[in-house]
Amino acid sequence: MNMLSGRGIGSQFFRFALVGALGFLVDVAVLYLALHGLSFGVYEGRLASYLCAATFTWQLNRRLTFIDSETSSPARQWARFILTNGLGGIVNYGTYGIVVSALPANAFAPLLGVALGSLAGLGFNFVASRRFVFKTVQGDKDFSKNIPK
């Protein structure tokens, strides 16, 4: 089964992770543009890049990952996505902190912390997005009409 067009939760998670990877690229590109092209400071640049990347990933997840979700209020859905992913960032950072404080200080601990934090944040964001942001339309089970042509 093709992971990009499948309907199962595994293919949905794969698309969510792929969208997240593309969002990372947008985040970095906007951050460097803000820092070097627009003379933003590191915090203002990061805020701008986060909002751009989160909006980008929200839009792609809306169109590719959760295509059978309700779409009655895009502005409200976007706000829920921003808040949910912000909480996922806290999960990511918290996991990182637990790992680096629990392991002996060495060059490997931060790498493992980032990796496990990223996985924890990704898992949290996926579950929270499915449950609170991209709620499935209950009455419409004909998914074929939602597939982009």
C-alpha positions as CSV (number, residue, x, y, z in Angstrom):
1,M,0.0,0.0,0.0
2,N,1.2,3.5,-0.9
3,M,1.9,5.4,2.4
4,L,1.0,8.7,0.7
5,S,-2.5,7.7,-0.4
6,G,-3.5,5.1,2.2
7,R,-6.3,5.7,4.6
8,G,-5.0,3.9,7.7
9,I,-3.5,5.6,10.7
10,G,0.0,4.4,9.7
11,S,-0.2,6.2,6.4
12,Q,-1.7,9.2,8.1
13,F,1.2,9.3,10.6
14,F,3.7,9.0,7.7
15,R,2.1,12.0,5.9
16,F,2.1,14.0,9.1
17,A,5.8,13.3,9.7
18,L,6.6,14.1,6.0
19,V,4.7,17.4,6.3
20,G,6.6,18.1,9.5
21,A,9.9,17.5,7.8
22,L,8.9,20.0,5.0
23,G,7.8,22.4,7.7
24,F,11.3,22.2,9.3
25,L,12.8,23.3,6.0
26,V,10.3,26.3,5.8
27,D,11.2,27.1,9.4
28,V,14.9,27.2,8.8
29,A,14.6,29.1,5.5
30,V,12.3,31.8,7.0
31,L,14.5,32.0,10.1
32,Y,17.6,32.7,8.1
33,L,15.8,35.2,5.8
34,A,14.5,37.0,8.9
35,L,18.0,37.1,10.5
36,H,20.1,38.0,7.5
37,G,17.7,39.6,5.0
38,L,15.3,41.5,7.4
39,S,17.7,42.1,10.3
40,F,15.4,40.5,12.9
41,G,16.8,39.4,16.2
42,V,17.1,35.8,17.0
43,Y,13.9,35.7,19.1
44,E,11.8,37.8,16.7
45,G,13.1,35.8,13.7
46,R,12.3,32.5,15.5
47,L,8.8,33.7,16.2
48,A,8.2,34.7,12.6
49,S,9.7,31.4,11.3
50,Y,7.6,29.3,13.7
51,L,4.4,31.0,12.6
52,C,5.3,30.6,9.0
53,A,6.2,27.0,9.4
54,A,3.2,26.1,11.5
55,T,0.9,27.8,9.0
56,F,2.5,25.9,6.2
57,T,2.2,22.6,8.0
58,W,-1.3,23.3,9.1
59,Q,-2.3,24.0,5.5
60,L,-0.6,20.8,4.1
61,N,-1.9,18.6,6.9
62,R,-5.4,20.0,6.2
63,R,-5.1,19.1,2.5
64,L,-3.0,15.9,2.6
65,T,-3.0,14.3,6.0
66,F,-6.4,15.0,7.4
67,I,-8.4,15.4,4.2
68,D,-11.6,14.0,5.8
69,S,-11.7,16.4,8.7
70,E,-14.3,19.1,9.3
71,T,-13.4,22.5,7.8
72,S,-16.2,24.8,9.2
73,S,-13.8,27.4,10.7
74,P,-10.3,27.5,9.3
75,A,-9.3,30.4,11.6
76,R,-10.3,28.5,14.7
77,Q,-8.7,25.3,13.3
78,W,-5.4,27.2,12.7
79,A,-5.4,28.6,16.2
80,R,-6.0,25.1,17.7
81,F,-3.1,23.8,15.5
82,I,-0.8,26.6,16.7
83,L,-1.6,25.9,20.4
84,T,-1.5,22.1,20.0
85,N,1.9,22.2,18.4
86,G,3.1,24.7,21.0
87,L,2.2,22.1,23.6
88,G,4.1,19.5,21.5
89,G,7.1,21.8,21.7
90,I,6.9,21.7,25.5
91,V,6.7,17.8,25.4
92,N,9.8,17.8,23.0
93,Y,11.8,20.1,25.3
94,G,10.7,18.3,28.5
95,T,11.8,15.0,27.0
96,Y,15.1,16.5,26.0
97,G,15.6,17.8,29.5
98,I,14.8,14.5,31.2
99,V,17.2,12.6,28.9
100,V,20.2,15.0,29.3
101,S,19.7,15.2,33.1
102,A,19.3,11.4,33.5
103,L,22.4,10.5,31.5
104,P,26.0,11.1,32.3
105,A,27.4,14.2,30.7
106,N,28.9,13.3,27.4
107,A,28.7,14.2,23.7
108,F,26.0,11.6,23.0
109,A,23.4,12.7,25.7
110,P,22.3,15.9,23.9
111,L,21.9,14.0,20.6
112,L,19.8,11.3,22.2
113,G,17.8,14.0,24.0
114,V,17.0,15.8,20.7
115,A,16.1,12.6,19.0
116,L,13.8,11.3,21.7
117,G,12.4,14.8,22.3
118,S,11.6,15.1,18.6
119,L,9.9,11.7,18.5
120,A,7.9,12.5,21.7
121,G,6.8,15.9,20.2
122,L,5.9,14.3,16.9
123,G,3.8,11.6,18.6
124,F,2.1,14.1,20.8
125,N,1.4,16.5,18.0
126,F,0.0,13.7,15.8
127,V,-2.4,12.4,18.5
128,A,-3.5,15.9,19.6
129,S,-4.0,17.1,16.0
130,R,-6.1,14.0,15.2
131,R,-8.2,14.5,18.3
132,F,-8.5,18.3,18.8
133,V,-7.5,20.0,15.5
134,F,-8.6,17.9,12.6
135,K,-11.8,16.3,13.8
136,T,-13.2,13.7,11.4
137,V,-16.5,14.4,9.8
138,Q,-18.9,11.9,11.4
139,G,-21.6,11.6,8.8
140,D,-19.4,11.4,5.6
141,K,-17.7,8.1,5.1
142,D,-17.3,8.4,1.3
143,F,-13.6,9.4,1.4
144,S,-13.1,9.1,-2.4
145,K,-14.7,12.5,-3.0
146,N,-12.1,14.1,-0.7
147,I,-9.0,12.9,-2.7
148,P,-7.5,15.7,-4.7
149,K,-7.6,15.2,-8.4
